[in-house]
Amino acid sequence: MLPNPSPRPAAELEELRRVWTPPRGFRFLTEVNNNYIGIFYVAAALLFFLLAGILALLMRAQLAVPENTLIGSELYNQLFTMHGTVMMFLFAVPAVEAMGILLLPNMIGARDMPFPRLSAFAFWAYFLGGLAFVVKQQADDKPVSTAQPALASAVAAASAAARSARSVKTRTIRWIWSRGR
């Protein structure tokens, strides 16, 4: 029979209140409960979403007026790449993970996720790594590469195409000559 009809210990209620009291001050940052970790993920993802939005606003401001000189073409390319990186890897993926961490234990009736300390470590690695990425990109003179391979320039592409065409032509001629003999 539930609940147990026998009398409860005298200090049980006070002990339960003490144990289940939310942490105060900086102890909040050391919490490993899935609800807190999920809220951390949501807050961090929204912070990175805000940052990516600011990058998008800078790019839109550049495109608002023809021949605008607000930001240069190279910086525009760098902001474009950084915006995409932040949106995918620092907002979208962690936001989905946050929903999983928040909702999954409640959906299956569990009190917590398995390996809660690993979940907390994963959050702090994501958050500190994301902050390090953003701070490093803003601290350098040339913030981020445009994620183009080394031979993506027009000159390199043209010379590679010419080499490829010569190679195909040479192989074709050799094949024709080999059939004629």
GIRAMO-V853800 format. One record per backbone hydrogen bond with DSSP energy under -0.5 kcal/mol. CO is the residue of the C=O (numbers start at 1). NH is the residue of the N-H. Records with the same first field share a line. If there is no record, write none. Layout:
CO = NH + NH
This chain:
9 = 12
11 = 15
12 = 16
13 = 17
14 = 18
15 = 19
16 = 20
18 = 21
24 = 27
25 = 28
26 = 29
27 = 30
28 = 31
33 = 37
34 = 38
35 = 39
36 = 40
37 = 41
38 = 42
39 = 43
40 = 44
41 = 45
42 = 46
43 = 47
44 = 48
45 = 49
46 = 50
47 = 51
48 = 52
49 = 53
50 = 54
51 = 55
52 = 56
53 = 57
54 = 58
55 = 59
56 = 60
57 = 61
58 = 62
59 = 63
60 = 64
61 = 64 + 65
65 = 68
72 = 76
73 = 77
74 = 78
75 = 79
76 = 80
77 = 81
78 = 82
79 = 83
80 = 84
81 = 85
82 = 86
83 = 87
84 = 88
85 = 89 + 90
86 = 90 + 91
87 = 92
88 = 93
91 = 95
92 = 96
93 = 97
94 = 98
95 = 99
96 = 100
97 = 101
98 = 102
99 = 103
100 = 104
103 = 107
104 = 108
105 = 109 + 110
115 = 119
116 = 120
117 = 121
118 = 122
119 = 123
120 = 124
121 = 125
122 = 126
123 = 127
124 = 128
125 = 129
126 = 130
127 = 131
128 = 132
129 = 133
130 = 134
131 = 135
132 = 136
133 = 137
134 = 138
135 = 139
136 = 140
141 = 143
149 = 152
153 = 157
154 = 158
155 = 159
156 = 160
157 = 161
158 = 162
159 = 163
160 = 164
161 = 165
162 = 166
163 = 167
164 = 168
165 = 169
166 = 170
167 = 171
168 = 172
169 = 173
170 = 174
171 = 175
172 = 176
173 = 177
174 = 178
175 = 179
176 = 180
177 = 181
